[in-house]
């Protein structure tokens, strides 16, 4: 019994194709087999077989990013050090005061 096949043309960045080809070759697969595996897995799971989402930054990350911008824009003054030794001495001092 002959297997029917269909051609799918997909445009991808050259670098993506090169890296994917290297990965699949290291797994003993060619591009066509790997894509077929993805399609069958998608059908079996009735969806994309991995999470697809836009990363949402946490409140803490957004606050830290804002604080960094405020420091860079001079809205917040921070302590500066001339070298790492000076910074660690200050940290040791702060730590021993807290204990």
Biopython code that builds the backbone (N, CA, C, O; Angstrom):
import numpy as np
from Bio.PDB.StructureBuilder import StructureBuilder

atoms = [
    (1, "UNK", "N", (0.844, -1.183, 0.000)),
    (1, "UNK", "CA", (0.000, 0.000, 0.000)),
    (1, "UNK", "C", (0.889, 1.246, 0.000)),
    (1, "UNK", "O", (1.762, 1.390, 0.856)),
    (2, "UNK", "N", (0.668, 2.129, -0.947)),
    (2, "UNK", "CA", (1.478, 3.340, -1.079)),
    (2, "UNK", "C", (1.067, 4.363, -0.034)),
    (2, "UNK", "O", (-0.116, 4.525, 0.265)),
    (3, "UNK", "N", (2.056, 5.048, 0.514)),
    (3, "UNK", "CA", (1.800, 6.104, 1.482)),
    (3, "UNK", "C", (1.640, 7.415, 0.737)),
    (3, "UNK", "O", (2.504, 7.808, -0.045)),
    (4, "UNK", "N", (0.525, 8.089, 0.988)),
    (4, "UNK", "CA", (0.329, 9.404, 0.390)),
    (4, "UNK", "C", (1.084, 10.426, 1.209)),
    (4, "UNK", "O", (1.165, 10.307, 2.431)),
    (5, "UNK", "N", (1.632, 11.420, 0.556)),
    (5, "UNK", "CA", (2.332, 12.465, 1.290)),
    (5, "UNK", "C", (1.979, 13.813, 0.705)),
    (5, "UNK", "O", (1.499, 13.913, -0.424)),
    (6, "UNK", "N", (2.222, 14.835, 1.479)),
    (6, "UNK", "CA", (1.946, 16.202, 1.071)),
    (6, "UNK", "C", (3.146, 17.053, 1.442)),
    (6, "UNK", "O", (3.846, 16.763, 2.412)),
    (7, "UNK", "N", (3.377, 18.081, 0.685)),
    (7, "UNK", "CA", (4.524, 18.957, 0.915)),
    (7, "UNK", "C", (4.067, 20.192, 1.674)),
    (7, "UNK", "O", (3.036, 20.786, 1.357)),
    (8, "UNK", "N", (4.843, 20.569, 2.678)),
    (8, "UNK", "CA", (4.625, 21.807, 3.426)),
    (8, "UNK", "C", (5.879, 22.650, 3.263)),
    (8, "UNK", "O", (6.981, 22.180, 3.544)),
    (9, "UNK", "N", (5.728, 23.873, 2.819)),
    (9, "UNK", "CA", (6.862, 24.799, 2.722)),
    (9, "UNK", "C", (6.790, 25.755, 3.900)),
    (9, "UNK", "O", (5.764, 26.394, 4.131)),
    (10, "UNK", "N", (7.868, 25.847, 4.630)),
    (10, "UNK", "CA", (7.918, 26.706, 5.806)),
    (10, "UNK", "C", (9.129, 27.616, 5.703)),
    (10, "UNK", "O", (10.239, 27.155, 5.437)),
    (11, "UNK", "N", (8.916, 28.900, 5.913)),
    (11, "UNK", "CA", (10.033, 29.852, 5.925)),
    (11, "UNK", "C", (10.518, 30.033, 7.360)),
    (11, "UNK", "O", (9.737, 30.364, 8.252)),
    (12, "UNK", "N", (11.804, 29.813, 7.573)),
    (12, "UNK", "CA", (12.410, 30.000, 8.885)),
    (12, "UNK", "C", (13.734, 30.731, 8.704)),
    (12, "UNK", "O", (14.340, 30.668, 7.634)),
    (13, "UNK", "N", (14.182, 31.420, 9.741)),
    (13, "UNK", "CA", (15.501, 32.053, 9.651)),
    (13, "UNK", "C", (16.591, 30.997, 9.409)),
    (13, "UNK", "O", (16.511, 29.884, 9.928)),
    (14, "UNK", "N", (17.584, 31.351, 8.634)),
    (14, "UNK", "CA", (18.666, 30.430, 8.281)),
    (14, "UNK", "C", (19.304, 29.833, 9.530)),
    (14, "UNK", "O", (19.542, 28.627, 9.591)),
    (15, "UNK", "N", (19.583, 30.675, 10.527)),
    (15, "UNK", "CA", (20.237, 30.205, 11.754)),
    (15, "UNK", "C", (19.377, 29.166, 12.469)),
    (15, "UNK", "O", (19.894, 28.175, 12.984)),
    (16, "UNK", "N", (18.064, 29.395, 12.499)),
    (16, "UNK", "CA", (17.151, 28.441, 13.146)),
    (16, "UNK", "C", (17.205, 27.103, 12.420)),
    (16, "UNK", "O", (17.282, 26.049, 13.051)),
    (17, "UNK", "N", (17.163, 27.150, 11.089)),
    (17, "UNK", "CA", (17.218, 25.904, 10.315)),
    (17, "UNK", "C", (18.527, 25.166, 10.558)),
    (17, "UNK", "O", (18.529, 23.948, 10.737)),
    (18, "UNK", "N", (19.642, 25.896, 10.567)),
    (18, "UNK", "CA", (20.949, 25.271, 10.792)),
    (18, "UNK", "C", (21.012, 24.608, 12.166)),
    (18, "UNK", "O", (21.438, 23.459, 12.288)),
    (19, "UNK", "N", (20.586, 25.337, 13.200)),
    (19, "UNK", "CA", (20.653, 24.791, 14.555)),
    (19, "UNK", "C", (19.706, 23.608, 14.726)),
    (19, "UNK", "O", (20.055, 22.617, 15.367)),
    (20, "UNK", "N", (18.497, 23.712, 14.147)),
    (20, "UNK", "CA", (17.547, 22.604, 14.228)),
    (20, "UNK", "C", (18.074, 21.381, 13.484)),
    (20, "UNK", "O", (17.958, 20.257, 13.971)),
    (21, "UNK", "N", (18.648, 21.600, 12.313)),
    (21, "UNK", "CA", (19.213, 20.491, 11.541)),
    (21, "UNK", "C", (20.308, 19.791, 12.332)),
    (21, "UNK", "O", (20.354, 18.562, 12.380)),
    (22, "UNK", "N", (21.194, 20.573, 12.957)),
    (22, "UNK", "CA", (22.265, 19.982, 13.779)),
    (22, "UNK", "C", (21.694, 19.193, 14.948)),
    (22, "UNK", "O", (22.156, 18.093, 15.247)),
    (23, "UNK", "N", (20.693, 19.755, 15.603)),
    (23, "UNK", "CA", (20.066, 19.062, 16.733)),
    (23, "UNK", "C", (19.438, 17.757, 16.275)),
    (23, "UNK", "O", (19.692, 16.703, 16.859)),
    (24, "UNK", "N", (18.618, 17.823, 15.230)),
    (24, "UNK", "CA", (17.922, 16.627, 14.773)),
    (24, "UNK", "C", (18.908, 15.578, 14.272)),
    (24, "UNK", "O", (18.719, 14.387, 14.518)),
    (25, "UNK", "N", (19.959, 16.005, 13.573)),
    (25, "UNK", "CA", (20.972, 15.051, 13.120)),
    (25, "UNK", "C", (21.628, 14.347, 14.311)),
    (25, "UNK", "O", (21.910, 13.150, 14.254)),
    (26, "UNK", "N", (21.867, 15.102, 15.392)),
    (26, "UNK", "CA", (22.485, 14.479, 16.574)),
    (26, "UNK", "C", (21.547, 13.463, 17.222)),
    (26, "UNK", "O", (21.990, 12.578, 17.954)),
    (27, "UNK", "N", (20.256, 13.596, 16.950)),
    (27, "UNK", "CA", (19.270, 12.646, 17.472)),
    (27, "UNK", "C", (18.962, 11.537, 16.467)),
    (27, "UNK", "O", (18.122, 10.674, 16.723)),
    (28, "UNK", "N", (19.649, 11.564, 15.319)),
    (28, "UNK", "CA", (19.423, 10.557, 14.293)),
    (28, "UNK", "C", (18.179, 10.826, 13.457)),
    (28, "UNK", "O", (17.625, 9.913, 12.844)),
    (29, "UNK", "N", (17.746, 12.078, 13.437)),
    (29, "UNK", "CA", (16.543, 12.445, 12.687)),
    (29, "UNK", "C", (16.887, 13.437, 11.588)),
    (29, "UNK", "O", (17.890, 14.146, 11.665)),
    (30, "UNK", "N", (16.046, 13.476, 10.570)),
    (30, "UNK", "CA", (16.161, 14.549, 9.604)),
    (30, "UNK", "C", (15.034, 15.542, 9.869)),
    (30, "UNK", "O", (14.153, 15.281, 10.688)),
    (31, "UNK", "N", (15.062, 16.661, 9.190)),
    (31, "UNK", "CA", (14.083, 17.720, 9.425)),
    (31, "UNK", "C", (12.662, 17.220, 9.178)),
    (31, "UNK", "O", (11.757, 17.514, 9.959)),
    (32, "UNK", "N", (12.465, 16.483, 8.119)),
    (32, "UNK", "CA", (11.134, 16.000, 7.765)),
    (32, "UNK", "C", (10.570, 15.089, 8.862)),
    (32, "UNK", "O", (9.408, 15.225, 9.246)),
    (33, "UNK", "N", (11.379, 14.181, 9.355)),
    (33, "UNK", "CA", (10.935, 13.274, 10.411)),
    (33, "UNK", "C", (10.613, 14.040, 11.690)),
    (33, "UNK", "O", (9.613, 13.760, 12.352)),
    (34, "UNK", "N", (11.463, 15.006, 12.035)),
    (34, "UNK", "CA", (11.240, 15.794, 13.250)),
    (34, "UNK", "C", (9.934, 16.596, 13.153)),
    (34, "UNK", "O", (9.169, 16.666, 14.116)),
    (35, "UNK", "N", (9.691, 17.191, 11.999)),
    (35, "UNK", "CA", (8.453, 17.960, 11.823)),
    (35, "UNK", "C", (7.250, 17.031, 11.855)),
    (35, "UNK", "O", (6.223, 17.376, 12.440)),
    (36, "UNK", "N", (7.354, 15.861, 11.240)),
    (36, "UNK", "CA", (6.270, 14.883, 11.304)),
    (36, "UNK", "C", (5.991, 14.465, 12.745)),
    (36, "UNK", "O", (4.834, 14.310, 13.137)),
    (37, "UNK", "N", (7.053, 14.283, 13.535)),
    (37, "UNK", "CA", (6.873, 13.931, 14.947)),
    (37, "UNK", "C", (6.111, 15.033, 15.682)),
    (37, "UNK", "O", (5.213, 14.750, 16.475)),
    (38, "UNK", "N", (6.474, 16.291, 15.415)),
    (38, "UNK", "CA", (5.781, 17.421, 16.031)),
    (38, "UNK", "C", (4.306, 17.419, 15.649)),
    (38, "UNK", "O", (3.443, 17.602, 16.508)),
    (39, "UNK", "N", (4.014, 17.216, 14.377)),
    (39, "UNK", "CA", (2.625, 17.235, 13.913)),
    (39, "UNK", "C", (1.808, 16.106, 14.541)),
    (39, "UNK", "O", (0.684, 16.330, 14.988)),
    (40, "UNK", "N", (2.366, 14.898, 14.576)),
    (40, "UNK", "CA", (1.647, 13.765, 15.174)),
    (40, "UNK", "C", (1.426, 13.997, 16.661)),
    (40, "UNK", "O", (0.339, 13.733, 17.176)),
    (41, "UNK", "N", (2.441, 14.485, 17.350)),
    (41, "UNK", "CA", (2.306, 14.787, 18.781)),
    (41, "UNK", "C", (1.233, 15.844, 19.005)),
    (41, "UNK", "O", (0.445, 15.731, 19.944)),
    (42, "UNK", "N", (1.188, 16.865, 18.161)),
    (42, "UNK", "CA", (0.163, 17.905, 18.269)),
    (42, "UNK", "C", (-1.230, 17.313, 18.099)),
    (42, "UNK", "O", (-2.156, 17.654, 18.836)),
    (43, "UNK", "N", (-1.370, 16.423, 17.123)),
    (43, "UNK", "CA", (-2.664, 15.771, 16.896)),
    (43, "UNK", "C", (-3.041, 14.920, 18.099)),
    (43, "UNK", "O", (-4.182, 14.966, 18.559)),
    (44, "UNK", "N", (-2.087, 14.139, 18.614)),
    (44, "UNK", "CA", (-2.375, 13.262, 19.758)),
    (44, "UNK", "C", (-2.766, 14.044, 21.007)),
    (44, "UNK", "O", (-3.600, 13.585, 21.788)),
    (45, "UNK", "N", (-2.176, 15.213, 21.200)),
    (45, "UNK", "CA", (-2.491, 16.037, 22.374)),
    (45, "UNK", "C", (-3.599, 17.039, 22.070)),
    (45, "UNK", "O", (-4.069, 17.743, 22.964)),
    (46, "UNK", "N", (-4.003, 17.100, 20.838)),
    (46, "UNK", "CA", (-5.007, 18.050, 20.352)),
    (46, "UNK", "C", (-4.642, 19.470, 20.748)),
    (46, "UNK", "O", (-5.471, 20.234, 21.244)),
    (47, "UNK", "N", (-3.389, 19.800, 20.517)),
    (47, "UNK", "CA", (-2.870, 21.127, 20.816)),
    (47, "UNK", "C", (-1.374, 21.151, 20.606)),
    (47, "UNK", "O", (-0.772, 20.151, 20.215)),
    (48, "UNK", "N", (-0.788, 22.284, 20.866)),
    (48, "UNK", "CA", (0.666, 22.416, 20.778)),
    (48, "UNK", "C", (1.268, 21.608, 21.929)),
    (48, "UNK", "O", (0.833, 21.759, 23.071)),
    (49, "UNK", "N", (2.253, 20.757, 21.658)),
    (49, "UNK", "CA", (2.771, 19.870, 22.706)),
    (49, "UNK", "C", (3.773, 20.519, 23.667)),
    (49, "UNK", "O", (4.609, 19.830, 24.251)),
    (50, "UNK", "N", (3.692, 21.797, 23.824)),
    (50, "UNK", "CA", (4.480, 22.516, 24.817)),
    (50, "UNK", "C", (3.750, 23.794, 25.127)),
    (50, "UNK", "O", (2.879, 24.220, 24.369)),
    (51, "UNK", "N", (4.100, 24.414, 26.245)),
    (51, "UNK", "CA", (3.415, 25.628, 26.660)),
    (51, "UNK", "C", (3.769, 26.785, 25.722)),
    (51, "UNK", "O", (4.935, 27.018, 25.403)),
    (52, "UNK", "N", (2.747, 27.489, 25.298)),
    (52, "UNK", "CA", (2.933, 28.676, 24.470)),
    (52, "UNK", "C", (2.327, 29.840, 25.241)),
    (52, "UNK", "O", (1.111, 29.917, 25.416)),
    (53, "UNK", "N", (3.174, 30.732, 25.692)),
    (53, "UNK", "CA", (2.676, 31.862, 26.464)),
    (53, "UNK", "C", (3.659, 33.015, 26.367)),
    (53, "UNK", "O", (4.849, 32.837, 26.103)),
    (54, "UNK", "N", (3.125, 34.177, 26.584)),
    (54, "UNK", "CA", (3.974, 35.356, 26.650)),
    (54, "UNK", "C", (4.401, 35.510, 28.108)),
    (54, "UNK", "O", (3.547, 35.580, 28.992)),
    (55, "UNK", "N", (5.706, 35.562, 28.374)),
    (55, "UNK", "CA", (6.140, 35.678, 29.763)),
    (55, "UNK", "C", (5.613, 36.961, 30.382)),
    (55, "UNK", "O", (5.721, 38.045, 29.808)),
    (56, "UNK", "N", (5.043, 36.811, 31.563)),
    (56, "UNK", "CA", (4.526, 37.965, 32.290)),
    (56, "UNK", "C", (5.467, 38.224, 33.462)),
    (56, "UNK", "O", (5.613, 37.372, 34.338)),
    (57, "UNK", "N", (6.100, 39.383, 33.483)),
    (57, "UNK", "CA", (7.028, 39.664, 34.584)),
    (57, "UNK", "C", (6.279, 39.795, 35.906)),
    (57, "UNK", "O", (5.159, 40.303, 35.955)),
    (58, "UNK", "N", (6.913, 39.329, 36.969)),
    (58, "UNK", "CA", (6.307, 39.422, 38.292)),
    (58, "UNK", "C", (6.288, 40.873, 38.767)),
    (58, "UNK", "O", (6.993, 41.730, 38.234)),
    (59, "UNK", "N", (5.482, 41.121, 39.760)),
    (59, "UNK", "CA", (5.393, 42.463, 40.349)),
    (59, "UNK", "C", (6.765, 42.885, 40.875)),
    (59, "UNK", "O", (7.180, 44.032, 40.704)),
    (60, "UNK", "N", (7.463, 41.946, 41.515)),
    (60, "UNK", "CA", (8.781, 42.237, 42.074)),
    (60, "UNK", "C", (9.774, 42.613, 40.980)),
    (60, "UNK", "O", (10.577, 43.530, 41.154)),
    (61, "UNK", "N", (9.716, 41.896, 39.840)),
    (61, "UNK", "CA", (10.624, 42.209, 38.746)),
    (61, "UNK", "C", (10.324, 43.596, 38.180)),
    (61, "UNK", "O", (11.242, 44.373, 37.917)),
    (62, "UNK", "N", (9.048, 43.905, 37.994)),
    (62, "UNK", "CA", (8.683, 45.224, 37.489)),
    (62, "UNK", "C", (9.151, 46.328, 38.434)),
    (62, "UNK", "O", (9.633, 47.369, 37.988)),
    (63, "UNK", "N", (9.008, 46.097, 39.737)),
    (63, "UNK", "CA", (9.464, 47.081, 40.721)),
    (63, "UNK", "C", (10.981, 47.235, 40.672)),
    (63, "UNK", "O", (11.498, 48.349, 40.758)),
    (64, "UNK", "N", (11.698, 46.113, 40.533)),
    (64, "UNK", "CA", (13.162, 46.163, 40.468)),
    (64, "UNK", "C", (13.621, 46.891, 39.202)),
    (64, "UNK", "O", (14.574, 47.669, 39.240)),
    (65, "UNK", "N", (12.949, 46.638, 38.096)),
    (65, "UNK", "CA", (13.301, 47.336, 36.855)),
    (65, "UNK", "C", (13.066, 48.839, 36.991)),
    (65, "UNK", "O", (13.873, 49.644, 36.528)),
    (66, "UNK", "N", (11.955, 49.211, 37.630)),
    (66, "UNK", "CA", (11.663, 50.628, 37.834)),
    (66, "UNK", "C", (12.715, 51.257, 38.745)),
    (66, "UNK", "O", (13.169, 52.376, 38.503)),
    (67, "UNK", "N", (13.098, 50.528, 39.793)),
    (67, "UNK", "CA", (14.119, 51.037, 40.703)),
    (67, "UNK", "C", (15.445, 51.238, 39.967)),
    (67, "UNK", "O", (16.136, 52.234, 40.186)),
    (68, "UNK", "N", (15.797, 50.292, 39.096)),
    (68, "UNK", "CA", (17.019, 50.429, 38.308)),
    (68, "UNK", "C", (16.978, 51.652, 37.408)),
    (68, "UNK", "O", (17.968, 52.374, 37.284)),
    (69, "UNK", "N", (15.825, 51.886, 36.775)),
    (69, "UNK", "CA", (15.689, 53.081, 35.944)),
    (69, "UNK", "C", (15.795, 54.348, 36.779)),
    (69, "UNK", "O", (16.423, 55.322, 36.365)),
    (70, "UNK", "N", (15.173, 54.333, 37.969)),
    (70, "UNK", "CA", (15.226, 55.502, 38.848)),
    (70, "UNK", "C", (16.659, 55.787, 39.292)),
    (70, "UNK", "O", (17.059, 56.947, 39.391)),
    (71, "UNK", "N", (17.425, 54.744, 39.557)),
    (71, "UNK", "CA", (18.833, 54.917, 39.933)),
    (71, "UNK", "C", (19.613, 55.507, 38.755)),
    (71, "UNK", "O", (20.400, 56.440, 38.917)),
    (72, "UNK", "N", (19.375, 54.943, 37.568)),
    (72, "UNK", "CA", (20.100, 55.429, 36.376)),
    (72, "UNK", "C", (19.738, 56.881, 36.056)),
    (72, "UNK", "O", (20.577, 57.641, 35.572)),
    (73, "UNK", "N", (18.496, 57.259, 36.326)),
    (73, "UNK", "CA", (18.052, 58.621, 36.029)),
    (73, "UNK", "C", (18.316, 59.601, 37.171)),
    (73, "UNK", "O", (17.932, 60.768, 37.088)),
    (74, "UNK", "N", (18.973, 59.133, 38.240)),
    (74, "UNK", "CA", (19.325, 60.008, 39.348)),
    (74, "UNK", "C", (18.186, 60.316, 40.305)),
    (74, "UNK", "O", (18.327, 61.185, 41.165)),
    (75, "UNK", "N", (17.057, 59.620, 40.175)),
    (75, "UNK", "CA", (15.932, 59.841, 41.083)),
    (75, "UNK", "C", (16.181, 59.195, 42.445)),
    (75, "UNK", "O", (15.614, 59.619, 43.452)),
    (76, "UNK", "N", (17.022, 58.180, 42.470)),
    (76, "UNK", "CA", (17.385, 57.500, 43.713)),
    (76, "UNK", "C", (18.904, 57.540, 43.819)),
    (76, "UNK", "O", (19.607, 57.174, 42.877)),
    (77, "UNK", "N", (19.404, 57.981, 44.957)),
    (77, "UNK", "CA", (20.845, 58.000, 45.195)),
    (77, "UNK", "C", (21.254, 56.683, 45.852)),
    (77, "UNK", "O", (20.580, 56.199, 46.762)),
    (78, "UNK", "N", (22.344, 56.117, 45.394)),
    (78, "UNK", "CA", (22.835, 54.861, 45.956)),
    (78, "UNK", "C", (24.266, 55.029, 46.431)),
    (78, "UNK", "O", (24.982, 55.933, 46.002)),
    (79, "UNK", "N", (24.666, 54.132, 47.331)),
    (79, "UNK", "CA", (26.037, 54.139, 47.821)),
    (79, "UNK", "C", (26.939, 53.570, 46.738)),
    (79, "UNK", "O", (26.584, 52.594, 46.078)),
    (80, "UNK", "N", (28.086, 54.169, 46.557)),
    (80, "UNK", "CA", (29.051, 53.660, 45.585)),
    (80, "UNK", "C", (30.317, 53.225, 46.316)),
    (80, "UNK", "O", (30.592, 53.678, 47.427)),
    (81, "UNK", "N", (31.070, 52.357, 45.691)),
    (81, "UNK", "CA", (32.300, 51.821, 46.254)),
    (81, "UNK", "C", (33.411, 51.991, 45.240)),
    (81, "UNK", "O", (33.184, 51.998, 44.030)),
    (82, "UNK", "N", (34.613, 52.128, 45.761)),
    (82, "UNK", "CA", (35.778, 52.282, 44.887)),
    (82, "UNK", "C", (36.349, 50.941, 44.456)),
    (82, "UNK", "O", (37.034, 50.847, 43.438)),
    (83, "UNK", "N", (36.060, 49.891, 45.243)),
    (83, "UNK", "CA", (36.538, 48.561, 44.901)),
    (83, "UNK", "C", (35.690, 47.515, 45.622)),
    (83, "UNK", "O", (34.865, 47.852, 46.472)),
    (84, "UNK", "N", (35.894, 46.270, 45.285)),
    (84, "UNK", "CA", (35.103, 45.178, 45.848)),
    (84, "UNK", "C", (35.387, 45.006, 47.338)),
    (84, "UNK", "O", (34.476, 44.711, 48.112)),
    (85, "UNK", "N", (36.642, 45.187, 47.744)),
    (85, "UNK", "CA", (37.005, 45.033, 49.154)),
    (85, "UNK", "C", (36.197, 46.012, 50.005)),
    (85, "UNK", "O", (35.676, 45.641, 51.057)),
    (86, "UNK", "N", (36.098, 47.235, 49.557)),
    (86, "UNK", "CA", (35.334, 48.254, 50.277)),
    (86, "UNK", "C", (33.855, 47.854, 50.389)),
    (86, "UNK", "O", (33.231, 48.044, 51.433)),
    (87, "UNK", "N", (33.312, 47.307, 49.314)),
    (87, "UNK", "CA", (31.916, 46.874, 49.332)),
    (87, "UNK", "C", (31.713, 45.748, 50.348)),
    (87, "UNK", "O", (30.757, 45.777, 51.123)),
    (88, "UNK", "N", (32.615, 44.749, 50.348)),
    (88, "UNK", "CA", (32.467, 43.631, 51.280)),
    (88, "UNK", "C", (32.655, 44.073, 52.730)),
    (88, "UNK", "O", (31.990, 43.554, 53.626)),
    (89, "UNK", "N", (33.542, 45.015, 52.962)),
    (89, "UNK", "CA", (33.711, 45.532, 54.328)),
    (89, "UNK", "C", (32.416, 46.178, 54.809)),
    (89, "UNK", "O", (32.015, 46.000, 55.960)),
    (90, "UNK", "N", (31.774, 46.920, 53.933)),
    (90, "UNK", "CA", (30.497, 47.551, 54.273)),
    (90, "UNK", "C", (29.422, 46.493, 54.525)),
    (90, "UNK", "O", (28.632, 46.616, 55.461)),
    (91, "UNK", "N", (29.394, 45.472, 53.702)),
    (91, "UNK", "CA", (28.417, 44.397, 53.886)),
    (91, "UNK", "C", (28.679, 43.661, 55.201)),
    (91, "UNK", "O", (27.734, 43.358, 55.930)),
    (92, "UNK", "N", (29.937, 43.368, 55.515)),
    (92, "UNK", "CA", (30.274, 42.710, 56.776)),
    (92, "UNK", "C", (29.840, 43.569, 57.957)),
    (92, "UNK", "O", (29.320, 43.059, 58.950)),
    (93, "UNK", "N", (30.058, 44.875, 57.842)),
    (93, "UNK", "CA", (29.669, 45.787, 58.910)),
    (93, "UNK", "C", (28.155, 45.754, 59.104)),
    (93, "UNK", "O", (27.667, 45.653, 60.230)),
    (94, "UNK", "N", (27.427, 45.839, 58.010)),
    (94, "UNK", "CA", (25.969, 45.799, 58.077)),
    (94, "UNK", "C", (25.484, 44.487, 58.663)),
    (94, "UNK", "O", (24.555, 44.465, 59.470)),
    (95, "UNK", "N", (26.121, 43.377, 58.250)),
    (95, "UNK", "CA", (25.727, 42.056, 58.734)),
    (95, "UNK", "C", (25.965, 41.921, 60.228)),
    (95, "UNK", "O", (25.105, 41.402, 60.940)),
    (96, "UNK", "N", (27.120, 42.380, 60.724)),
    (96, "UNK", "CA", (27.428, 42.248, 62.135)),
    (96, "UNK", "C", (26.535, 43.148, 62.987)),
    (96, "UNK", "O", (26.287, 42.837, 64.152)),
    (97, "UNK", "N", (26.047, 44.257, 62.427)),
    (97, "UNK", "CA", (25.122, 45.113, 63.162)),
    (97, "UNK", "C", (23.749, 44.453, 63.273)),
    (97, "UNK", "O", (23.043, 44.665, 64.259)),
    (98, "UNK", "N", (23.364, 43.659, 62.278)),
    (98, "UNK", "CA", (22.058, 43.008, 62.286)),
    (98, "UNK", "C", (22.022, 41.818, 63.214)),
    (98, "UNK", "O", (20.949, 41.446, 63.689)),
    (99, "UNK", "N", (23.184, 41.197, 63.495)),
    (99, "UNK", "CA", (23.219, 39.967, 64.295)),
    (99, "UNK", "C", (23.223, 40.248, 65.756)),
    (99, "UNK", "O", (23.251, 39.318, 66.563)),
]
sb = StructureBuilder()
sb.init_structure("model")
sb.init_model(0)
sb.init_chain("A")
sb.init_seg("    ")
for serial, (resi, resn, name, xyz) in enumerate(atoms, 1):
    if name == "N":
        sb.init_residue(resn, " ", resi, " ")
    sb.init_atom(name, np.array(xyz, "f"), 0.0, 1.0, " ", f" {name:<3s}", serial, name[0])
structure = sb.get_structure()
